[in-house]
Amino acid sequence: MPGPMLSARQGTSEMAGHLADMLSYFSMDADPFARDLDPSRLLHLPGIEDSLSSLSFFCERRGIAVLVGKSGSGKSCLLRLLASALPVGLYKPVYLGHSTVSLSEFYGHLASAFTLQPRGRRASLFRAVQDHVLALNRSNKVHPILIIDEAHCLSNDILIELRQLLNFQYDSETCMSILLCGQEDLLSRLKLSLLESLANSVTTTVVMKPLTGDETASYLEERLKHVGARPDLFNPPAVRALHNASHGIMRTINALASAALVKAWRAKSEVVESDFITTLMG
């Protein structure tokens, strides 16, 4: 009798075989709805293009920006697009994804992100980060962009501290910019009186909106074309059903479209029809 490890390997092999069979059936080179999408393939969507333009302008103006949207709306893809578009040698994107931490832990993660030793008290780490940022600006002529993901989970203490981090030379220089990325309730948090100083320093606010019906169709077509599939694999009723069921949220579109594709393959259908979408919704 095979052991659990052998059984697991056999199961994985069978799953891989099923995927290969499905891709072959639809003449695809790869899974069209895998997570490793090249973000540049989203630039044809007006909402993504407009949001990227706003954030690029923010980087030139400097200061503090807020990017919000529902979970799965494409914020992470937009951040990758922005980081890849920043001119090397002029900007240094610094990413922080640890948001549910204490103030002291935050400074440790911040120091590490700037390749500094994450040791010492908060005050010494604060000075070390500011000195490093000043050196980047004055010696290397590089402007750091601190990107904080899941910012809606940051404590009020950390949000208050962010404004102090940007206080250089009696608040006369903007040596670093901060981009706060999170869900929509971050905007509500910034209306609190104790965060008034931070809110008043925000120069740019970008709200990621769900895809429209036309954008959903364009998004699907682009993902299918990228893997060599026929762009009309999802017929028009299926595209409408997918948009209505997902509310235009890209991550939900991917999950539903992937599941519907499997149903169509098992049914030996040449196209994905709306019934394959509606049955997923119960």
HELIX and SHEET records of a PDB file:
HELIX    1   1 PRO A    4  TYR A   25  1                                  22    
HELIX    2   2 PRO A   39  LEU A   42  5                                   4    
HELIX    3   3 PRO A   46  ARG A   61  1                                  16    
HELIX    4   4 LYS A   75  ALA A   85  1                                  11    
HELIX    5   5 LEU A  103  ALA A  113  1                                  11    
HELIX    6   6 ARG A  122  ARG A  138  1                                  17    
HELIX    7   7 ALA A  151  CYS A  153  5                                   3    
HELIX    8   8 ASN A  156  LEU A  165  1                                  10    
HELIX    9   9 ASP A  185  ARG A  189  1                                   5    
HELIX   10  10 SER A  193  LEU A  195  5                                   3    
HELIX   11  11 GLU A  196  ASN A  200  1                                   5    
HELIX   12  12 GLY A  213  HIS A  226  1                                  14    
HELIX   13  13 PRO A  236  SER A  246  1                                  11    
HELIX   14  14 MET A  250  ARG A  266  1                                  17    
HELIX   15  15 SER A  274  THR A  278  1                                   5    
HELIX   16  16 THR A  279  MET A  281  5                                   3    
SHEET    1   A 5 TYR A  91  LEU A  96  0                                        
SHEET    2   A 5 HIS A 143  ILE A 148  1                                        
SHEET    3   A 5 SER A 177  GLY A 182  1                                        
SHEET    4   A 5 ILE A  64  VAL A  68  1                                        
SHEET    5   A 5 VAL A 202  VAL A 207  1                                        
END                                                                             
